[in-house]
């Protein structure tokens, strides 16, 4: 029995109705019988929710997460295959359908109950309760770097190990031998006494009738043969040869195409329309008004599709050309005079007033320490709104007829999309079939169903299949943006330049709740926030609030180090003596980057450290300043994800997160004028191009801690390391982004300038 804590006891009472006895009834059983009629099994035998075995002994891992370039099917397939002792070369993967049996109870357990060491006897009860919660909320989300650390650790490993135990038991019974004499290897069962060997497929029908254990014996990492090794990505071959079907590739008989436009100021509704010129274009079928709809979102603001005007045509080109010919008048919203400057002025007022300030962390008496400190420094930082700009534009295809709906889309929450579509269309969820496709990027944007809802509404209106594609301009100007944030800091020192206190007040708290916290041992801390809402819609963006707060906190800790007259690495290291895991990552990054190696004039080096999504990442950036602009030469990144299931995959995600964050740091800025978004395409909202991409070196520390995420932790640390490198090269302290807004051609002797 594991450690039984007060928190575990209380939580169990909550999720299990206050009674262990009641909770027993919620234990997950074998769902195979419920699933058989809902899956295309062909000649395969479903033996577990996540596992089917073909007559040829090929095993298919059914993955309840969306593939959007992160390699989730490969990593989760590895975790299942490892515990199942499957032959990796004979294992396939496929995405689970959007049905309730694939709601992700493991995500609830991983997030809501993280860190609780439950007695083994209660784990089935807890999992059952989480299954009920996940099913009621339609949780099938891919995001938050959760796939490996929740579904992988708490579902795929369990499924593989439980199935392996059932196969051993079935073989032992069939052969009339003790179960401990039966071993598994490469998708085969072997009797040690006689060396009898048979494939898993020989026993699959027997196993399908058994109830899998929720607490099977799992392998020790020292036994791993598949996990921790580099395996070819399952999604790459089809992407290379062009056979992979994205939602944009869907073609249906009698299908129409559509383009949409909404009010430039969020919340506006249509007042008048002159569509004569648009309707005159050959191929235009109709011009339609899509009513506004609002659906609830988990952990985010509600999602409003907004009132929109759509052109439906026989091709997307015609639809998009015609929509530009519409003469539209939108209602006033009260925000028509708002600009980005107004928004940041509002943030400044609200931070200054500290009205209804809420706290994240309070340790010690900050006011007293600041009033008596020998030295106090302060700084204000801010970052702008950011769009997602996925490579693949937002699109969905829908066919809504005869009391049923069928949707083809690439999304991050298939069950949630199905629920919301059913609600808007006035259908039962069972009458909605959602086909989820691989995505050309998601980054949080494709967790919002507004574009899929619009496609379904249009299909319902015209009575024919409709493929809706958002233009890039519509995508950029109608996003759920990463929020703009302002953050104000103070730090206090004694007369020996020892850091005594850290104070931070920022605008608008979102997720994750720990994002503004620091790992450094500062004796007095006061971290909190004020509410300062705006009319600009916001949503999840890669690494969520870590992307803003990583820039803020790791830039200001550099300012603190400078005020203490200490090296930025040495200063951090001193404050991490009680955090050996963080210190190890930081030290590794400094060592690999040759932190103490002198750089020529005009070049600089900066460092950052950030914990997010269960992983710790340190980055060292080297820059060259040329004619007042920054050139990023080199990035050295070290990640401790606990265990890298797929080292190549972790490195690829780390590199991807760095490029994504670098784009934001150098170029990313959504500005507001007259209440509307100014930017509209890659000409005024650029991404990092190949000529700007630095050399990136990645290093992995397998520390043995719980598995952390990989898709997002690389993003938060690049901006502060870059800004700190600029300071090292120029003496300019960068406190707002993007960097390309500023002339950085100031030499170190002019230190003290602020951008």
Number of C-alpha atoms within 10 A of each C-alpha: 9 10 11 12 13 10 14 17 14 11 17 22 16 12 19 20 13 14 12 15 11 13 21 16 14 18 20 20 14 17 17 21 14 11 18 14 9 11 12 9 14 7 11 20 22 24 27 26 24 23 23 23 26 18 14 13 21 21 26 21 28 23 26 29 27 28 25 20 19 21 22 25 25 23 27 29 27 28 27 28 28 24 27 27 22 24 17 17 10 13 18 17 18 18 19 22 21 23 22 19 19 23 27 27 25 24 27 20 22 18 12 12 18 11 12 18 15 19 14 13 12 18 16 20 24 26 23 23 26 27 26 19 18 22 19 11 17 24 22 27 22 24 24 22 21 25 28 22 25 23 24 25 20 19 25 30 25 24 27 26 27 23 28 25 23 23 30 26 20 22 26 20 12 11 13 9 14 13 17 11 13 23 19 20 14 16 23 19 26 20 21 12 9 8 10 11 16 15 19 27 23 19 20 24 16 16 25 22 15 17 17 25 18 23 15 18 14 14 13 7 11 6 10 14 13 22 23 18 15 16 18 13 17 18 20 13 12 11 13 9 8 10 9 15 13 19 24 20 12 14 13 14 7 9 18 24 26 31 29 25 25 22 22 17 25 22 21 19 20 17 10 11 14 12 18 12 13 22 20 12 15 11 16 23 19 15 23 16 17 21 14 14 15 15 19 13 15 12 11 13 15 15 20 19 22 21 20 19 22 25 29 30 26 17 16 22 13 21 28 23 15 25 23 14 16 20 13 15 14 17 13 15 15 12 18 15 12 17 17 19 12 13 19 18 13 17 25 20 13 19 21 12 11 16 12 10 16 14 13 17 17 14 13 14 13 19 12 10 18 21 11 12 16 15 19 18 13 15 15 17 22 21 25 23 21 22 26 23 22 18 11 15 19 27 24 26 31 28 25 23 15 8 12 18 25 20 26 23 29 29 33 29 24 32 27 24 27 27 19 24 29 21 14 15 18 11 15 15 19 13 13 22 22 21 19 25 23 20 25 17 21 27 24 24 25 27 23 26 26 21 21 29 28 30 32 26 22 29 27 21 15 17 13 18 26 31 33 29 24 20 19 18 14 19 22 25 24 24 19 24 22 27 26 23 22 24 25 20 20 18 27 24 22 17 10 9 16 16 24 21 26 25 20 24 24 28 24 18 19 18 16 15 11 16 23 24 20 20 15 17 17 17 13 21 22 21 20 22 23 21 17 18 12 15 15 22 19 22 23 25 23 25 28 24 23 29 27 26 27 28 28 29 24 24 26 25 22 26 20 26 19 13 17 19 11 14 13 19 20 13 19 26 19 12 15 19 13 13 13 11 16 24 21 19 25 27 18 20 28 22 13 15 21 12 16 11 8 10 14 9 12 18 22 25 27 28 32 31 29 31 25 28 22 18 23 26 29 29 31 30 29 26 26 23 21 12 10 14 18 25 19 22 17 18 27 22 32 28 31 27 28 21 23 27 24 23 19 18 23 25 23 17 22 26 21 19 23 26 22 22 24 25 22 27 23 24 20 27 23 23 17 22 16 14 20 23 21 17 18 17 16 12 8 13 19 16 18 18 9 7 7 16 17 19 13 16 18 18 20 20 18 16 15 12 13 13 23 25 27 32 29 28 30 34 28 33 33 34 32 33 27 32 33 33 27 30 28 21 28 26 22 24 22 22 21 20 22 20 22 14 14 15 14 25 17 18 17 16 8 10 15 12 15 14 17
